[in-house]
Amino acid sequence: ELARHSNVNAFGAFGQLMMSADTLGAAWNTERYYGDIHSRNFAWTTSSFPPYLQLSFKMLITLPSSTNEVTEHSVAQMFGVLRNITGNRWLPTAICFRHAEPADIKPYRNYFRVPLRFDEDFDGMWMRAKDFDIPLPGANPVLHATLCQYAETLLGENEEGSIVQRIKSQIKHNLASGNHQLPITANRLGLSPRNLQRKLKQQGYKYETLVAEARLELSRFYLQSGSLQITQIAAYVGYKNVSTFSTAFKQGTGLTPREWRGQHR
């Protein structure tokens, strides 16, 4: 049920990056290259067995319980994202899980609608190699190039090691999807909300201040590209309308987004 109500927006800026690629293969390579931005708790790998590809999911952390449920959700979510970005033109040839078949298989069949295999030697999917050539309806070379530049900055921030930069990086990543609240960010970083607040306090920061800084930094980055509409930028940094975005931006810079772009393009 979690996967059914989740779509590419759950991946934040990372999802937009996948969706704007030109083909399914390019979107998957984007996932491989920039995956750490979304989460360092799991990884996807690709193995070739012509004419098929094996997409394998692996947990990188040890959970005390519910490992099967987390794996099922992760595989189901990626299945949904790949279906979503191809306009439902893509289907795998089989879904595989290492654990035993559950007592009630019907919900799995209703969701995946492809052959299911349990007690396999990997968690993930089989697909046809040629399906990587499927063009994506949301392909946008200009937007994709801009988001790739943005993703590079996030990777750099993740490597800096500063807790403030890591928190801000997570906020930026999730602004578009609206999943940038403190508890969510703390969970993604493996911290409790109280622990995250304590660490920020030690550095002289409040979480709300970091959200405002992240929005302003990301807004300036997008505005400099010159290729994105201001309405798009407002949505990407978490504002529901251009008016609210413009007011907040002017409070932070003294200029409207349009004025700032005119001076810094």
VEXMITI-279174 format. One record per atom (N, C-alpha, C): x, y, z. Coordinates in steps of 0.02 Angstrom, whole numbers, padded with zeros to 5 digits, always signed. Layout:
<sites>
XYZ/...
</sites>
This chain:
<sites>
+00041-00060+00000/+00000+00000+00000/+00043+00063+00000/+00099+00061+00036/+00144+00119+00035/+00169+00131-00036/+00191+00079-00070/+00217+00086-00138/+00162+00109-00186/+00101+00084-00177/+00046+00102-00222/+00032+00177-00220/+00040+00207-00162/+00025+00279-00155/+00088+00322-00161/+00142+00291-00181/+00205+00327-00190/+00219+00333-00265/+00248+00389-00286/+00267+00395-00356/+00336+00427-00360/+00354+00450-00419/+00422+00475-00429/+00437+00536-00385/+00385+00572-00363/+00396+00630-00320/+00425+00610-00252/+00414+00547-00233/+00442+00525-00169/+00518+00524-00170/+00547+00524-00230/+00620+00526-00237/+00647+00596-00238/+00603+00647-00229/+00626+00716-00226/+00659+00737-00291/+00712+00779-00285/+00748+00803-00344/+00777+00745-00384/+00794+00692-00349/+00821+00633-00381/+00770+00603-00430/+00707+00603-00412/+00654+00579-00456/+00647+00623-00518/+00651+00689-00508/+00647+00735-00565/+00706+00722-00613/+00763+00706-00584/+00823+00693-00625/+00812+00631-00668/+00782+00579-00639/+00768+00518-00678/+00716+00532-00731/+00663+00567-00713/+00607+00578-00758/+00626+00621-00819/+00675+00666-00812/+00693+00710-00866/+00745+00680-00913/+00770+00620-00899/+00817+00586-00943/+00782+00567-01009/+00821+00551-01061/+00790+00538-01125/+00764+00466-01133/+00796+00418-01100/+00773+00348-01106/+00772+00315-01036/+00741+00257-01034/+00739+00220-00971/+00810+00202-00949/+00852+00183-00996/+00921+00166-00979/+00959+00225-00950/+00949+00284-00979/+00982+00344-00953/+00957+00360-00883/+00892+00350-00872/+00864+00362-00805/+00893+00314-00754/+00902+00250-00775/+00930+00201-00729/+01003+00216-00714/+01041+00238-00764/+01111+00257-00752/+01115+00317-00705/+01066+00361-00710/+01063+00417-00664/+01053+00392-00593/+01011+00341-00585/+01000+00312-00518/+01064+00281-00492/+01101+00247-00536/+01163+00215-00515/+01215+00267-00493/+01220+00322-00531/+01273+00371-00519/+01258+00416-00459/+01195+00438-00454/+01177+00486-00402/+01138+00455-00344/+01136+00389-00340/+01095+00355-00290/+01108+00376-00219/+01171+00394-00203/+01187+00412-00134/+01150+00474-00111/+01128+00516-00159/+01091+00576-00140/+01025+00556-00107/+00993+00506-00134/+00928+00485-00108/+00936+00446-00043/+00980+00398-00041/+00990+00358+00019/+01055+00319+00015/+01089+00315+00072/+01148+00273+00076/+01133+00208+00113/+01069+00194+00122/+01049+00134+00159/+01039+00073+00114/+01036+00085+00048/+01026+00029+00002/+01058+00046-00065/+01063-00004-00109/+01092+00007-00175/+01060-00040-00225/+01058-00018-00287/+01035-00059-00343/+01095-00073-00389/+01100-00134-00413/+01152-00152-00460/+01121-00185-00522/+01159-00185-00576/+01135-00213-00640/+01183-00268-00664/+01155-00324-00683/+01195-00378-00712/+01164-00398-00778/+01207-00410-00828/+01183-00426-00895/+01183-00501-00908/+01125-00526-00931/+01118-00596-00952/+01079-00595-01017/+01112-00575-01073/+01077-00564-01137/+01028-00621-01153/+00967-00602-01175/+00942-00534-01189/+00909-00501-01128/+00926-00521-01067/+00894-00495-01008/+00943-00456-00963/+00915-00417-00919/+00953-00382-00867/+00924-00400-00800/+00968-00407-00751/+00947-00420-00682/+00959-00356-00642/+00905-00328-00614/+00911-00269-00571/+00905-00293-00499/+00959-00288-00461/+00962-00317-00394/+00962-00263-00341/+00922-00273-00289/+00918-00228-00232/+00956-00257-00173/+00992-00215-00137/+01030-00239-00079/+01027-00188-00023/+01010-00210+00037/+01013-00168+00096/+01086-00161+00118/+01105-00099+00135/+01174-00085+00156/+01179-00077+00232/+01123-00083+00266/+01122-00078+00339/+01087-00140+00366/+01099-00155+00428/+01067-00212+00460/+01009-00188+00503/+00950-00214+00489/+00891-00194+00526/+00875-00247+00579/+00851-00226+00638/+00834-00275+00690/+00775-00319+00672/+00731-00293+00629/+00672-00331+00608/+00643-00300+00545/+00592-00332+00518/+00555-00306+00460/+00597-00300+00396/+00651-00338+00391/+00694-00334+00331/+00655-00352+00269/+00614-00404+00272/+00575-00424+00214/+00527-00369+00192/+00494-00337+00239/+00446-00284+00223/+00481-00224+00191/+00539-00206+00218/+00577-00149+00189/+00599-00166+00118/+00623-00227+00108/+00645-00248+00041/+00586-00248-00007/+00530-00275+00014/+00471-00277-00030/+00450-00207-00050/+00449-00162+00000/+00429-00093-00014/+00478-00059-00063/+00542-00070-00053/+00592-00038-00095/+00587-00063-00167/+00579-00128-00176/+00572-00156-00243/+00507-00132-00275/+00453-00131-00236/+00389-00109-00263/+00391-00035-00281/+00425+00005-00241/+00430+00076-00255/+00469+00089-00319/+00526+00055-00327/+00565+00064-00389/+00526+00040-00449/+00490-00016-00442/+00446-00040-00496/+00397+00015-00516/+00365+00047-00466/+00317+00100-00480/+00348+00160-00513/+00408+00179-00491/+00442+00237-00520/+00460+00225-00593/+00487+00166-00608/+00505+00150-00677/+00444+00146-00722/+00389+00121-00694/+00326+00121-00732/+00303+00193-00744/+00308+00234-00692/+00284+00303-00695/+00322+00344-00747/+00389+00341-00745/+00428+00384-00790/+00424+00361-00863/+00403+00299-00876/+00394+00276-00945/+00322+00283-00969/+00280+00315-00929/+00210+00320-00948/+00176+00253-00950/+00197+00207-00906/+00171+00139-00901/+00184+00096-00963/+00235+00115-01002/+00252+00075-01061/+00298+00016-01043/+00327+00018-00984/+00375-00033-00965/+00347-00081-00913/+00365-00145-00921/+00350-00195-00870/+00409-00243-00866/+00429-00263-00806/+00482-00314-00801/+00454-00382-00822/+00499-00429-00832/+00476-00496-00849/+00461-00538-00787/+00490-00518-00729/+00477-00554-00666/+00501-00511-00607/+00467-00520-00550/+00488-00490-00487/+00512-00546-00442/+00570-00536-00411/+00600-00589-00370/+00613-00567-00299/+00603-00613-00252/+00620-00601-00182/+00655-00663-00154/+00702-00651-00109/+00739-00706-00078/+00698-00743-00025/+00651-00708+00006/+00614-00741+00060/+00557-00784+00032/+00528-00822+00077/+00476-00870+00056/+00412-00835+00035/+00373-00869-00004/+00309-00842-00028/+00263-00830+00031/+00231-00771+00036/+00185-00758+00091/+00121-00798+00084/+00086-00802+00139/+00024-00842+00139/-00028-00813+00091/-00033-00746+00089/-00081-00713+00045/-00043-00680-00012/-00044-00712-00071/-00006-00687-00128/-00046-00638-00171/-00112-00634-00159/-00155-00593-00202/-00134-00519-00205/-00119-00486-00149/-00100-00415-00154/-00038-00404-00197/+00009-00451-00196/+00069-00445-00236/+00051-00450-00311/+00009-00497-00327/-00012-00506-00397/-00050-00446-00422/-00093-00418-00379/-00132-00360-00399/-00089-00299-00412/-00034-00293-00374/+00009-00234-00381/+00057-00242-00441/+00093-00297-00443/+00145-00305-00495/+00117-00327-00563/+00069-00373-00563/+00039-00398-00625/+00091-00427-00673/+00144-00455-00646/+00194-00492-00685/+00211-00554-00644/+00245-00603-00674/+00264-00664-00635/+00304-00647-00572/+00287-00681-00518/+00320-00672-00453/+00360-00734-00436/+00421-00724-00410/+00463-00781-00391/+00490-00769-00320/+00479-00817-00277/+00505-00814-00209/+00558-00868-00199/+00594-00864-00143/+00650-00910-00131/+00702-00907-00186/+00711-00847-00214/+00762-00836-00266/+00828-00817-00234/+00880-00809-00274/+00946-00792-00247/+00959-00717-00247/+00909-00676-00264/+00917-00604-00261/+00848-00571-00254/+00849-00508-00230/+00788-00468-00227/+00791-00417-00283/+00738-00413-00323/+00738-00364-00377/+00695-00385-00435/+00720-00372-00496/+00679-00381-00556/+00721-00409-00613/+00688-00447-00656/+00715-00465-00722/+00680-00422-00774/+00717-00399-00824/+00686-00359-00877/+00723-00372-00943/+00693-00353-00998/+00725-00359-01063/+00775-00303-01072/+00835-00319-01095/+00887-00269-01104/+00865-00214-01153/+00826-00232-01204/+00805-00183-01254/+00758-00131-01225/+00727-00145-01168/+00680-00097-01138/+00716-00034-01113/+00782-00038-01105/+00819+00022-01085/+00816+00076-01139/+00795+00057-01200/+00790+00105-01255/+00722+00140-01257/+00677+00123-01212/+00611+00154-01211/+00619+00229-01197/+00592+00273-01242/+00597+00345-01230/+00551+00367-01174/+00571+00417-01136/+00531+00442-01080/+00489+00502-01102/+00424+00502-01087/+00381+00559-01106/+00401+00624-01073/+00434+00620-01015/+00454+00681-00980/+00525+00704-00997/+00555+00677-01049/+00623+00694-01068/+00630+00769-01079/+00681+00798-01048/+00693+00870-01054/+00768+00881-01046/+00805+00883-01102/+00878+00887-01099/+00904+00947-01059/+00872+01005-01067/+00894+01065-01032/+00885+01057-00957/+00825+01035-00937/+00811+01025-00866/+00857+00971-00838/+00868+00917-00876/+00909+00862-00852/+00981+00886-00840/+01007+00926-00886/+01075+00951-00878/+01080+00996-00816/+01029+01037-00805/+01029+01082-00747/+01027+01041-00682/+00983+00989-00681/+00977+00948-00621/+01040+00906-00609/+01076+00887-00662/+01138+00851-00654/+01190+00896-00619/+01192+00959-00639/+01237+01007-00605/+01219+01012-00531/+01153+01017-00519/+01129+01022-00450/+01148+00960-00410/+01139+00901-00441/+01155+00838-00407/+01229+00835-00389/+01272+00862-00432/+01343+00863-00418/+01357+00904-00355/+01321+00960-00346/+01331+01001-00286/+01309+00962-00224/+01255+00923-00231/+01232+00885-00173/+01282+00830-00155/+01310+00798-00206/+01361+00747-00192/+01420+00778-00156/+01440+00838-00178/+01495+00873-00145/+01479+00890-00073/+01417+00912-00060/+01397+00928+00008/+01396+00866+00052/+01375+00809+00023/+01374+00747+00061/+01444+00726+00081/+01493+00741+00037/+01562+00719+00051/+01598+00766+00099/+01572+00827+00108/+01606+00875+00152/+01607+00851+00224/+01557+00813+00244/+01557+00785+00311/+01527+00829+00365/+01519+00893+00352/+01489+00937+00402/+01417+00917+00413/+01397+00910+00476/+01328+00891+00489/+01279+00943+00463/+01298+01007+00467/+01254+01060+00442/+01246+01053+00367/+01300+01040+00331/+01296+01032+00258/+01257+00970+00239/+01265+00917+00277/+01228+00855+00262/+01154+00865+00273/+01136+00900+00326/+01065+00913+00339/+01037+00958+00284/+01074+01010+00267/+01050+01056+00215/+01043+01020+00148/+01089+00975+00134/+01086+00936+00072/+01022+00895+00069/+01004+00862+00124/+00943+00823+00127/+00881+00867+00118/+00883+00926+00149/+00827+00973+00142/+00818+00992+00069/+00872+01011+00035/+00868+01030-00035/+00840+00973-00078/+00864+00913-00064/+00842+00855-00103/+00767+00844-00098/+00737+00860-00041/+00667+00843-00030/+00619+00902-00032/+00643+00961-00049/+00599+01019-00051/+00542+01010-00102/+00558+00986-00161/+00508+00980-00214/+00451+00933-00194/+00467+00880-00157/+00416+00831-00138/+00380+00850-00074/+00406+00902-00038/+00376+00923+00024/+00395+00879+00083/+00443+00833+00072/+00464+00788+00126/+00528+00812+00160/+00529+00876+00178/+00589+00905+00208/+00580+00921+00282/+00528+00894+00313/+00516+00907+00383/+00572+00875+00426/+00582+00903+00484/+00638+00882+00527/+00638+00807+00542/+00581+00776+00561/+00583+00704+00575/+00605+00662+00516/+00583+00682+00455/+00602+00644+00395/+00676+00651+00381/+00702+00712+00386/+00773+00724+00375/+00815+00686+00426/+00794+00688+00489/+00831+00652+00541/+00833+00577+00525/+00777+00549+00505/+00774+00478+00489/+00820+00460+00432/+00823+00502+00381/+00866+00488+00323/+00940+00490+00342/+00956+00529+00393/+01025+00534+00415/+01041+00486+00472/+00993+00444+00491/+01004+00396+00544/+01007+00427+00613/+00971+00482+00622/+00970+00517+00687/+00899+00521+00713/+00893+00530+00778/+00827+00545+00806/+00816+00620+00797/+00753+00643+00794/+00740+00715+00788/+00774+00756+00844/+00772+00730+00904/+00803+00766+00960/+00878+00771+00952/+00909+00717+00928/+00981+00716+00918/+01001+00765+00863/+00961+00767+00809/+00975+00814+00755/+00971+00886+00780/+00919+00902+00818/+00912+00970+00845/+00970+00987+00891/+00993+00938+00930/+01049+00951+00976/+01113+00966+00937/+01124+00928+00883/+01184+00940+00843/+01182+01009+00809/+01123+01029+00786/+01116+01095+00756/+01127+01150+00807/+01101+01140+00866/+01109+01190+00919/+01183+01199+00936/+01221+01144+00936/+01292+01149+00950/+01328+01191+00897/+01301+01191+00836/+01330+01231+00782/+01300+01301+00776/+01252+01316+00821/+01221+01382+00821/+01167+01390+00769/+01134+01335+00749/+01082+01337+00698/+01015+01313+00725/+00962+01336+00693/+00896+01309+00702/+00876+01276+00636/+00834+01225+00640/+00815+01188+00580/+00779+01234+00530/+00735+01277+00555/+00697+01322+00512/+00744+01369+00474/+00800+01388+00506/+00849+01431+00473/+00881+01394+00415/+00897+01330+00425/+00927+01291+00371/+00879+01282+00312/+00815+01272+00327/+00765+01266+00273/+00764+01329+00231/+00763+01387+00265/+00762+01451+00229/+00826+01460+00187/+00883+01442+00216/+00947+01448+00179/+00948+01400+00119/+00924+01340+00129/+00923+01291+00075/+00879+01314+00018/+00821+01341+00034/+00776+01367-00018/+00809+01424-00057/+00841+01469-00021/+00871+01527-00054/+00930+01505-00098/+00973+01462-00073/+01030+01438-00112/+01008+01402-00174/+00958+01358-00167/+00934+01319-00223/+00899+01364-00274/+00862+01414-00249/+00828+01461-00294/+00878+01499-00337/+00932+01523-00305/+00983+01559-00343/+01016+01514-00395/+01028+01451-00376/+01059+01404-00423/+01015+01395-00485/+00950+01383-00475/+00904+01373-00531/+00896+01437-00572/+00893+01494-00539/+00883+01557-00576/+00943+01572-00621/+01003+01554-00600/+01062+01567-00640/+01063+01528-00705/+01029+01470-00706/+01031+01430-00767/+00995+01466-00824/+00944+01506-00807/+00909+01544-00859/+00861+01503-00900/+00861+01436-00893/+00819+01394-00936/+00754+01372-00904/+00748+01381-00838/+00688+01359-00803/+00642+01418-00790/+00577+01405-00798/+00528+01457-00784/+00524+01467-00708/+00506+01528-00689/+00502+01545-00618/+00448+01503-00583/+00395+01486-00619/+00344+01443-00590/+00372+01374-00574/+00416+01348-00618/+00448+01284-00605/+00494+01288-00544/+00533+01342-00542/+00580+01350-00487/+00543+01353-00420/+00489+01390-00419/+00449+01396-00357/+00428+01327-00332/+00406+01284-00378/+00385+01216-00359/+00445+01175-00336/+00502+01181-00370/+00561+01142-00353/+00589+01158-00285/+00577+01219-00261/+00603+01237-00194/+00548+01236-00141/+00490+01208-00159/+00440+01193-00108/+00386+01245-00096/+00376+01291-00144/+00322+01341-00136/+00263+01322-00180/+00203+01334-00154/+00142+01314-00190/+00124+01364-00244/+00148+01426-00239/+00133+01475-00291/+00190+01525-00298/+00192+01559-00355/+00246+01606-00370/+00246+01666-00324/+00187+01688-00303/+00182+01747-00260/+00218+01736-00194/+00206+01679-00162/+00239+01664-00098/+00314+01657-00108/+00333+01625-00163/+00404+01617-00179/+00438+01685-00188/+00406+01729-00226/+00436+01795-00240/+00443+01835-00176/+00393+01832-00132/+00396+01869-00069/+00454+01845-00026/+00460+01778-00019/+00513+01750+00022/+00581+01765-00008/+00586+01761-00074/+00650+01773-00107/+00672+01845-00098/+00625+01891-00104/+00642+01962-00096/+00662+01978-00024/+00631+01944+00024/+00651+01954+00094/+00723+01932+00105/+00745+01881+00068/+00812+01856+00078/+00866+01891+00038/+00846+01921-00019/+00896+01951-00064/+00886+02025-00078/+00825+02050-00063/+00810+02119-00079/+00787+02128-00150/+00784+02073-00189/+00762+02075-00259/+00709+02022-00272/+00667+02033-00321/+00621+01981-00342/+00661+01929-00381/+00634+01869-00390/+00671+01818-00429/+00687+01843-00500/+00641+01878-00531/+00652+01903-00599/+00708+01955-00600/+00708+01999-00550/+00760+02051-00546/+00828+02019-00534/+00830+01970-00488/+00893+01937-00472/+00921+01901-00533/+00876+01867-00570/+00898+01832-00631/+00927+01880-00682/+00895+01939-00688/+00919+01989-00736/+00990+02012-00720/+01008+02013-00657/+01075+02037-00636/+01127+01981-00637/+01106+01918-00629/+01154+01864-00620/+01153+01810-00674/+01114+01819-00726/+01109+01766-00776/+01178+01752-00805/
</sites>
